[in-house]
């Protein structure tokens, strides 16, 4: 902390603004996100059998989104009523799921992009599903993300009451989420954790997604030895990888730009004017990060061939078709016998 900078008093209208913003955004994305991701999971489970086109990764991406969406009703209640009556453990669980969803989504978006890019650039190596390998990648990704996100709740004070209760709004008796006080850590430790989150959680994945986008787009302009010859398939792959990049840039880039600035603001290392701007902008970027729960299903619907075929021309499941053919044959035989 820079001692030459004065401590700025955070007004109650800032907290009111944050609560109203979160309540509105979470209410808007809750129902579309639930419907979209549940439909996606059902569709992949019932209709899509192959895994070489990143279907397993998209299913895990939908699960990650659902984990956060299921916690949104409690968040909405808190931001509307300015109180958390559900206990500290549940508060920490919802707080934890927010970051697990964010970084699990980043991980699986990278997996989808890399898989689609590899399928176009080196199709001979992906001519058959590799379910076991994909399951190992998904399991490892979940374990890594869950462990890496533990510092977010662990760095919060175990008490559900803030240090200064005089600034609570009327009706407040318990606080939750980012309003919980931080455990005191050294500046070096704080910066180390922050830079690690930025590098591993955002910068490296961003480079991978952009590289896959460029490689897939380049495959349309030139014929690479061993690359996929079907230009239509290349366009579909580019559409999917480009969608992943757009979701990545719209939802996660703004948050990771303001995250270190928010840290500086809360450490009183910025001027009062700059601190007020950051504390008003950072909640907006956090809402954008939550928006991925509703945007991710669009990747499935608008970039997956099977979704287009099923939506444009519903097909009878194989079991029903077989039963119908058997019924017709039986009816025909009875007609001949009579």
C-alpha positions in Angstrom: 0.0 0.0 0.0 1.2 3.5 -0.9 1.1 5.5 2.4 1.2 8.8 0.5 -2.3 8.1 -1.0 -5.3 8.9 1.3 -7.9 6.2 2.2 -11.1 6.8 0.3 -14.4 6.3 1.9 -16.6 4.0 -0.2 -20.1 5.3 -0.2 -23.2 3.2 0.4 -24.5 4.1 -3.1 -21.6 2.1 -4.6 -22.6 -1.0 -2.8 -26.2 -0.4 -3.8 -25.2 0.0 -7.4 -23.2 -3.3 -7.3 -26.1 -5.2 -5.7 -28.6 -3.9 -8.2 -26.3 -4.7 -11.1 -25.6 -8.3 -9.9 -29.3 -9.0 -9.2 -30.5 -7.8 -12.6 -27.8 -9.6 -14.6 -28.1 -12.9 -12.7 -31.9 -12.8 -13.1 -31.5 -12.2 -16.8 -29.1 -15.1 -17.5 -30.6 -17.6 -15.1 -33.5 -19.1 -17.1 -31.9 -19.0 -20.6 -28.7 -20.5 -19.2 -30.5 -23.3 -17.4 -32.6 -24.2 -20.4 -29.8 -24.0 -22.9 -27.3 -26.1 -20.9 -29.9 -28.7 -19.9 -31.0 -29.1 -23.5 -27.4 -29.3 -24.6 -26.6 -32.1 -22.1 -29.7 -34.0 -23.1 -29.0 -33.6 -26.8 -25.4 -34.8 -26.6 -26.4 -37.7 -24.4 -29.2 -38.9 -26.6 -28.1 -38.1 -30.2 -24.3 -37.5 -30.4 -22.2 -40.6 -30.1 -18.8 -39.6 -31.6 -16.3 -37.8 -29.4 -13.6 -36.8 -32.0 -15.3 -33.4 -32.5 -15.0 -32.2 -28.9 -18.4 -33.4 -27.8 -17.1 -34.7 -24.4 -15.5 -31.3 -23.8 -18.7 -29.4 -24.6 -20.6 -31.7 -22.2 -18.2 -30.8 -19.4 -18.5 -27.1 -20.4 -22.2 -27.4 -19.9 -21.8 -29.1 -16.5 -19.5 -26.3 -15.4 -22.1 -23.7 -16.4 -24.9 -25.5 -14.6 -22.8 -25.6 -11.4 -22.8 -21.8 -11.3 -26.4 -21.4 -12.6 -27.7 -23.5 -9.7 -26.1 -21.1 -7.2 -27.6 -18.0 -8.9 -30.9 -18.0 -7.1 -29.1 -17.7 -3.7 -27.0 -14.9 -5.1 -30.0 -13.1 -6.4 -31.7 -13.4 -3.0 -28.6 -11.9 -1.3 -28.3 -9.0 -3.7 -32.0 -8.1 -3.5 -32.3 -8.4 0.3 -28.8 -7.4 1.4 -28.5 -10.3 3.8 -27.3 -13.9 3.8 -29.3 -16.1 6.1 -28.1 -19.4 4.6 -24.9 -19.9 6.7 -21.2 -19.3 6.1 -20.4 -22.7 4.5 -23.0 -22.3 1.8 -21.8 -18.8 1.1 -18.3 -20.1 0.6 -19.5 -22.9 -1.6 -21.4 -20.4 -3.9 -18.4 -18.1 -3.9 -16.1 -21.0 -4.8 -18.4 -22.3 -7.6 -18.2 -18.9 -9.3 -14.5 -19.2 -9.9 -14.6 -23.0 -10.6 -17.1 -22.3 -13.3 -15.0 -19.4 -14.8 -11.8 -21.3 -15.0 -13.4 -24.7 -15.9 -15.1 -22.9 -18.8 -11.8 -21.4 -19.9 -10.2 -24.9 -19.7 -12.9 -26.6 -21.8 -13.1 -23.7 -24.3 -9.4 -24.3 -24.9 -9.9 -28.0 -25.2 -12.8 -27.5 -27.7 -10.6 -25.1 -29.8 -7.5 -27.3 -29.8 -9.5 -30.5 -30.7 -11.3 -28.9 -33.6 -8.1 -27.3 -34.9 -6.2 -30.7 -34.6 -9.0 -32.5 -36.4 -8.7 -30.1 -39.3 -4.9 -29.9 -39.4 -4.2 -33.6 -38.7 -7.3 -35.6 -39.4 -5.6 -39.0 -39.8 -4.7 -38.9 -36.1 -8.3 -38.4 -35.1 -10.1 -40.8 -37.4 -11.7 -42.5 -34.5 -13.1 -41.5 -31.1 -10.8 -41.4 -28.2 -13.2 -41.5 -25.3 -10.8 -42.7 -22.6 -8.2 -40.1 -23.4 -10.9 -37.3 -23.4 -12.2 -38.6 -20.0 -8.7 -38.4 -18.6 -8.2 -34.9 -19.9 -11.6 -33.8 -18.4 -11.0 -35.4 -15.0 -7.5 -33.9 -14.8 -8.9 -30.5 -15.8 -11.6 -30.6 -13.1 -9.1 -31.7 -10.4 -6.6 -28.9 -11.4 -9.3 -26.2 -11.6 -10.8 -27.2 -8.2 -7.5 -27.2 -6.5 -6.3 -24.0 -8.2 -9.5 -22.1 -7.2 -9.2 -23.0 -3.5 -7.3 -19.8 -2.6 -10.3 -17.7 -3.5 -12.5 -18.9 -0.6 -9.6 -19.7 1.7 -8.3 -16.1 1.6 -11.7 -14.9 2.9 -12.1 -14.3 6.7 -14.1 -17.2 8.4 -16.3 -14.6 10.0 -19.5 -13.7 8.1 -19.5 -10.2 9.6 -17.4 -7.4 8.1 -14.9 -5.5 10.3 -16.9 -2.3 10.0 -20.6 -2.9 10.4 -21.5 0.8 10.5 -21.5 0.9 6.7 -24.1 -1.8 6.2 -27.3 -0.9 4.5 -30.6 -1.1 6.5 -31.6 -4.7 7.0 -28.1 -6.1 6.7 -27.1 -8.7 9.3 -24.7 -10.9 7.3 -22.5 -10.4 4.2 -21.2 -12.8 1.7 -19.1 -13.2 -1.5 -16.6 -10.5 -2.3 -17.8 -8.4 0.6 -16.3 -10.8 3.1 -13.1 -9.4 4.6 -9.8 -10.7 3.2 -7.3 -12.5 5.3 -4.2 -10.4 5.7 -1.3 -11.6 3.5 1.9 -10.0 2.4 1.9 -7.9 -0.7 4.4 -10.3 -2.3 2.1 -13.2 -1.7 -0.9 -11.4 -3.0 0.9 -10.3 -6.2 2.3 -13.8 -6.8 -1.2 -15.3 -6.5 -2.6 -12.6 -8.8 0.0 -13.0 -11.5 -0.3 -16.8 -11.4 -4.0 -16.6 -11.9 -3.6 -14.1 -14.8 -0.9 -16.2 -16.5 -2.2 -19.7 -16.1 -5.9 -18.9 -16.0 -6.1 -16.3 -18.8 -3.0 -15.4 -20.8 -1.8 -18.9 -21.8 -5.4 -20.0 -22.6 -6.0 -16.9 -24.6 -2.8 -17.5 -26.7 -3.9 -21.1 -27.3 -7.4 -20.1 -28.4 -6.2 -17.3 -30.7 -3.5 -19.6 -32.2 -6.1 -22.3 -33.0 -8.3 -19.6 -34.6 -5.5 -18.4 -36.8 -4.4 -22.0 -37.8 -8.0 -23.0 -38.6 -8.6 -19.9 -40.6 -5.2 -20.4 -42.4 -6.2 -23.9 -43.4 -9.0 -22.5 -45.6 -6.5 -20.5 -47.7 -3.9 -23.1 -48.3 -3.7 -26.9 -48.6 -1.5 -28.4 -45.9 -0.2 -31.9 -46.3 -2.4 -34.3 -44.3 -4.9 -31.6 -43.6 -8.7 -32.1 -43.9 -9.6 -31.7 -47.6 -13.3 -30.8 -47.0 -13.6 -27.0 -47.1 -17.2 -27.2 -45.7 -15.8 -29.1 -42.7 -13.1 -26.5 -42.3 -15.6 -23.7 -42.3 -17.6 -25.5 -39.6 -14.5 -26.0 -37.5 -13.6 -22.3 -38.0 -17.1 -21.3 -36.9 -16.7 -23.2 -33.7 -13.2 -22.1 -32.9 -14.1 -18.5 -33.7 -17.1 -18.8 -31.4 -14.9 -20.0 -28.6 -12.6 -17.0 -29.1 -15.5 -14.6 -29.1 -16.9 -16.0 -25.9 -13.4 -15.9 -24.4 -12.8 -12.3 -25.4 -16.2 -11.0 -24.5 -16.6 -12.8 -21.1 -13.2 -13.4 -19.7 -10.8 -10.8 -21.1 -12.5 -7.7 -19.5 -12.5 -9.4 -16.1 -8.9 -10.3 -16.2 -7.9 -6.8 -17.3 -9.7 -5.2 -14.3 -8.8 -7.9 -11.7 -5.3 -6.5 -10.9 -6.7 -3.0 -11.0 -9.4 -4.0 -8.5 -6.7 -5.4 -6.3 -4.8 -2.1 -6.4 -8.0 -0.2 -5.7 -8.8 -2.3 -2.6 -5.2 -2.0 -1.4 -5.6 1.9 -1.6 -2.8 2.1 -4.1 -4.8 4.3 -6.5 -6.2 7.8 -6.3 -9.7 8.2 -5.0 -11.1 9.0 -8.5 -9.4 6.1 -10.1 -10.4 3.8 -7.3 -14.1 4.8 -7.6 -14.0 4.1 -11.4 -12.4 0.7 -11.0 -14.8 -0.3 -8.2 -17.7 0.5 -10.6 -16.2 -1.1 -13.7 -15.0 -4.3 -12.1 -18.6 -5.6 -11.2 -19.5 -5.1 -14.9 -16.7 -7.3 -16.0 -17.7 -9.9 -13.4 -21.2 -9.9 -14.8 -19.7 -10.4 -18.3 -17.7 -13.4 -16.9 -21.0 -14.8 -15.7 -22.6 -14.2 -19.1 -20.7 -17.2 -20.5 -23.3 -19.5 -18.9 -25.8 -18.3 -21.5 -23.4 -17.8 -24.4 -21.8 -21.2 -24.3 -24.9 -23.0 -25.5 -24.9 -20.8 -28.6 -21.6 -22.6 -29.5 -23.4 -25.9 -29.5 -26.4 -24.8 -31.4 -24.8 -22.7 -34.1 -21.5 -24.6 -34.7 -22.4 -28.3 -34.2 -23.5 -30.0 -37.4 -25.7 -32.5 -35.5 -27.7 -29.7 -33.9 -28.4 -28.1 -37.3 -29.5 -31.4 -38.8 -31.8 -32.2 -35.9 -33.3 -28.7 -35.7 -33.9 -28.4 -39.4 -35.2 -32.0 -39.9 -36.2 -33.9 -36.8 -35.3 -37.5 -37.2 -36.9 -40.6 -35.6 -34.6 -42.3 -33.1 -33.2 -45.6 -34.4 -35.1 -47.7 -31.8 -38.4 -46.1 -32.8 -37.6 -46.5 -36.5 -36.9 -50.2 -36.0 -40.1 -50.7 -34.1 -42.1 -49.0 -36.8 -40.5 -51.1 -39.5 -41.1 -54.3 -37.5 -44.7 -53.2 -37.0 -45.2 -52.7 -40.8 -43.7 -56.1 -41.6 -45.9 -57.8 -39.0 -49.0 -56.0 -40.4 -48.0 -57.0 -44.0 -47.6 -60.6 -43.0 -51.0 -60.6 -41.3 -52.6 -59.1 -44.4 -51.1 -61.8 -46.6 -52.2 -64.6 -44.3 -55.8 -63.3 -44.4 
